[in-house]
Each structure stands twice: as C-alpha cells, then as structure tokens.
Amino acid sequence: MSVVDRQEWDVVVVGAGGAGLRAAIEARERGARTAVICKSLFGKAHTVMAEGGIAAAMGNANPGDNWQVHFRDTMRGGKFLNQWRMAELHAQEAPQRVWELETWGALFDRTKDGRISQRNFGGHEYPRLAHVGDRTGLELIRTLQQKIVSLQQEDFRETGDYESRLKVFQECTVTRVLKEGRQVSGVFGYERESGRFFVLEAPSVVIATGGIGKSFKVTSNSWEYTGDGHALALLAGAPLLNMEFVQFHPTGMVWPPSVKGILVTESVRGDGGVLRNSDGRRFMFDYVPDVFKDKYAVTEEEADGWYDDPDHNRRPPELLPRDEVARAINAEVKEGRGSPHGGVFLDVSTRMPAEVIQRRLPSMYHQFKELADVDITAEPMEVGPTCHYVMGGIAVDSDTAAARGVPGLFAAGEVAGGMHGSNRLGGNSLSDLLVFGRRAGWHAAEYAAGRASDARPRVDGAQVDAAAAEALRPFSAEAEAPEPSDGPPENPYTLHQELQQTMNDLVGIIRREPEMKQALEKLAELRVRARRAGVEGHRQFNPGWHLALDLRNMLLVSECVARAALERTESRGGHTREDHPSMDRRWRPANLLCSLADPSGGAAATDPERGQIALERTATEPVRPDLLALFEKDELAKYLAEEELSE
Ligand code: FAD
C-alpha cells in the first residue's frame, strides 16, 4: 500500500471555489480544524471565471426590490421546481453575504451616490447584480482567499503555525469519500504533481466541486468540471436530484473552432445588447412564451424605453431566462437564419459608445479582439448556446446543506441540487455559493463538534486499499483485459471525446427519446471500454492518468443526465423534449432521484441494459402557503398541478 500521508481534521472541504472557501471560513470561525482540498492551483477555481455579477435584492438601483421579489423571480426562472426553502433562504441572505464580502475587502462598482451598483440580468425583475466590471468572480475569490490568509495569520499568532486550524491542499484530487458504516470517516486522494496518495480523516466532509460541463463537447466550463463531487456522493451512497436539468447558456462564442463554447456574459444583453438573425430581425420578440407574455415588451420601442424608464415599459425579450433564449437561438439557426459560423448576432456596437463598451465590458472586448479578431465596439459578435451549468446535484437538506442518507456529508455550490429548480437565473450562482457555502461550513463544524475524538468514525484500511487499487488500475489496463480479443488498452482521450460528442449530440439542448436511448447504449459501451483505459509512464504529473480517473465520474453523471432526461416526458427549464414540447403541470410535483443501481459494484456496473444508475420518482415538498401568496393565482395555475392548486 502506498499511502504516504495521513492526517486528522474536523472538517474536510473538497473544492476551493466560492462555495468551498466560504464553507471553510465558516467552519474555521466556528472552531473546527478545517482542511480545504482543490485539484487546481489555489485561486484557480471556476468561480474566478464568473463575469456578470452576484444577485442580491439590495434595492440600490430600484427601491422596489426586496427578498420576496427575488424569491419570486428565482421560482419563476426554475419553473417552480426549486427546493423552495433554499430559494427563500437564498433570497433573504444574499444581501448580507454581499455586504460581508465588502467588510472583508471586496470593492464592488458604485452608483453615483456611492452605493453598490446593480445591473440587469435575464429573469430578474429589477437591476440586481452587484458587480466588479465583468470580473466579479475574480474579486469574490480574491476576497475569500484574503480572508483565509488573515485567519491563518491569526492562528500563527496564537499557535506559531499558520496551518494549525486552516490548511489548503492544492493540486490534489479526491477520488473517494471513506465511510465507517453509514457515516463519513474521511477522503482518499492523490497529489497531482507527485502522484502520491493521501488520506484525510474527518467526521465531516463538505463537497464543493462545482459542475459537470466537461461531459459535453461545447461548454463554457474549464477542465476541472468533470462531475467529481457528484460521483463522489453517488459512490458514497448519497442520491443526486433532477440531473436532467443542464443549462445551455444562450451566448457562447461559435468561432473560431478552438474557442467554441467560451462564454459571452449575459451582461452584454443586460447592458443593452440585442440579438439579431441573418435578416437583421430582433427575433426574440417572436419567442416570448405564454407564461411570460405580460412581463416582456412587444415592440422594439418599448423594449429600448425600459432601460431608462422601467416603470412605464416592459423588459426587452433578450432578457428572458436563459433556457428560453437558448432555445430561440437554436430554432433560428435550424430555420436557416443563423450567422456564417452557425450562431446568431449579438450587437452592442450600435447600442453604446465605444468607450462605454470598453469600460463596462472590458473582458468581452479583449476576449473577442484576441481570440476572434472581432472589435465588439464596431461589429456584432457571433454567438450560440454552450453547456454552462448543472441545476441537478447532490440532494441536500435546505437549511443545513447535509447530503441525504450519509451522515457527515455536506454539499454546497453548483454540485448541490435543488436551489435553482429546472433553470438557474444568471447571478444566482455566486450568491448561492456564499449563502449555502456558509451554511454547509456551519453545520459541518457543528456535526464534527458533536463527535468526541474517541467516538469518531475510523478509516477502514480495506477501503483505502480498494481506493488505491482503483486509482492504479489505468497503469495495468493491458494486464487486466480478461480476453485477448478485448484488444489493447483504450486511450482515455479518445474515450473522453466520444463521451463529449455523445452527450452533445444525443442529450444536448433539444432531446428526443430514440436519441437518448442511443446515448444510454453508447454510455454502456464507453463504460465497459473505460475499464480498460490505460496509460503509460509514471505517476508524477501524468494528465492521461488523471483523465482516465475522471472518466469514471463523467460516465456516472452522464448516465444520470440521460436516464433522468428520458424519464421526464415534458419540457421544463433546462430540459427540452422535442417529443414532449410543453411544460406539463402533472410533472411539477415530481423529483427524479438517481442512486447507484448496485452499490456493491457488482454485475450492474457493466450491464448495458441496467446501467449503473437507478432512478426513483419522489414527491416535491409542497410550497409553504405564505410563499405561494406572493404570486397571483392566475400565475400559479400555469405551474402547479391541479391537486396542488386545490390544496
Ligand atoms: P468552483 O468554483 O468550480 O470550484 C470547484 C472546486 O472544486 C475547484 O477548486 C476544483 O479544483 C475543486 N475540485 C473539483 N473536483 C475535485 C476533486 N475531485 N478533488 C479536489 N478538488 C476538486 N454565476 C453567477 O452567479 N454570475 C456570473 O456572472 C457567472 N458567470 C460565469 C461565467 C463563466 C465563464 C462560467 C463558467 C460560470 C459563471 N457562473 C456565474 C457560474 C458560477 O461561476 C459557477 O456556478 C460557480 O462559480 C461554481 O462555484 P463552486 O464553488 O460550486 O465551484
């Protein structure tokens, strides 16, 4: 056995993005000795890429805004499938979390009278996104990192050791959550640079690993998003909730091919950018769905008037929730009205003076100039949908962030399910990270404090050996092929490409039953081949080996997405079925839970018919009456099932 390092902590946080860092700060401030692990460099989490802003009903730009309006927008955006208590806590606590960031050193853009400036975003009734130009995530991570350093300095003054109570392990990948019985006992992982294994023992583990976008070919996500946390939870026995809901952001770059999928922030539309097809038509007016008809402008004049006089004009349809805009762009391209490279045109050049564009959208200006040689102050951008965010995730308790069914396991951020229902509103992720990161850290610390050191779950040596053997398997793939006819080891990069193509083409933005069935067959084939994914060389920084291990996770989450998408025979939010094009109120009270079909890792692991994932339909919790009272009855009738309405 080659475990080289073994340490004990109270709380282990897997992931150092916004959710993980906020959880770690909270756990440490509540007295827990806390370790944070991240597979990239510290500070290079996905959160750093967030551009547009953080949604919080501070009412700075419009005094009409408050948590109830934010709650309403979030539920509408999620088409009422949100875990309503999470949406309530999120709307109530987001402003405090933004203020807290400022007390820790963040500096948001200001209004003329010195308040935090807030910008418009799709689906938000009022300007609500606090921002730092279009580099908000960078400021958020910088501030949380700074807070961690200040806590470490405090610890140094008291203990003589900066890392006595809060330590960051960077470039380390966790591959297994360890358990004693049902309870969490720690994590197993490897150092990416040296390839050495480590075990961190802890009664509380917070998963904050972000999303799954690298299972799709065209994505705004970076290499880290391989669904690790989703898979870690599944393998530990915690179910995933509503994995069919994957958000395709309407505006990713479409050209040149090397940068296809890179995000074009929604702030471009929030600040006045418009979408046009190849005929020059502002086509979004043709795609306002019935549920939103009375809230969006019907003429260009009214839409443009809204930016200066929102009280007497309705919102431009370019600011519909993301799922609606992505579908509309897809339809225009399919109808032959797309741009030369298969997208549509997004134009700010005719809407704002060049210096305003450069000031408000500096990253976008540079991104297009450097990557596509397009000057967005003088010509339109070409954009199209890109896989961006997963609404589905680990099923958690709304108040405590505790994962269902595994005591000691917590989850926060993009990896957790429920908060955003079937579709996330822009800006609601950064606030989600802070609100539920804090809650996860708080309850993880409390849970650990409730376990006296001599009564803590112990790490089982057999589990550690099994985790090490699993991690080493790619080095002996050839020797492991059961039959010579199985052929040589599989190349992990080839498998990854085939997986991405499958998910993109067959379980992408528009879904059809026969294609999803085909995807499940292909996933079964890939799963069998992935068991023979082989690598050469040694364990010191070996990206092929890392990918071979990540494949297990991407295959698991992809199967969850495909199975749940096949099961849900309606279109809602980020899940669009061509064969069931309407939202069906009868599906509103239904959640889909994915768990391992064969937790022992037996026959089902390679059985293409059964696959690895079992699907269960469970009832959503009825929305509390005082929250329902925030909506008009007519509006509720569009979403809620008959029996829910009569109750
Ligand atoms: P991340 O920030 O991705 O952090 C995940 C962490 O987990 C990383 O540290 C990673 O190294 C670590 N990790 C993963 N797997 C493992 C493992 N196996 N072992 C150890 N560590 C692991 N949202 C908004 O609200 N507003 C915006 O303006 C906005 N803009 C965006 C722009 C872009 C380009 C993108 C891609 C997303 C944007 N989002 C935005 C969404 C938002 O940024 C993400 O949803 C959010 O940052 C996720 O945060 P997180 O803490 O959950 O995960």
Boltz pocket constraint, residues with backbone or C-beta under 6 A from the ligand:
constraints:
  - pocket:
      binder: B
      contacts: [[A, 14], [A, 15], [A, 16], [A, 17], [A, 18], [A, 19], [A, 20], [A, 37], [A, 38], [A, 39], [A, 40], [A, 41], [A, 44], [A, 45], [A, 46], [A, 47], [A, 48], [A, 49], [A, 50], [A, 51], [A, 52], [A, 53], [A, 54], [A, 55], [A, 136], [A, 137], [A, 172], [A, 173], [A, 174], [A, 175], [A, 208], [A, 209], [A, 210], [A, 211], [A, 220], [A, 221], [A, 222], [A, 224], [A, 228], [A, 229], [A, 263], [A, 388], [A, 389], [A, 412], [A, 413], [A, 414], [A, 415], [A, 425], [A, 426], [A, 427], [A, 428], [A, 429], [A, 430], [A, 431], [A, 433]]
      max_distance: 6.0
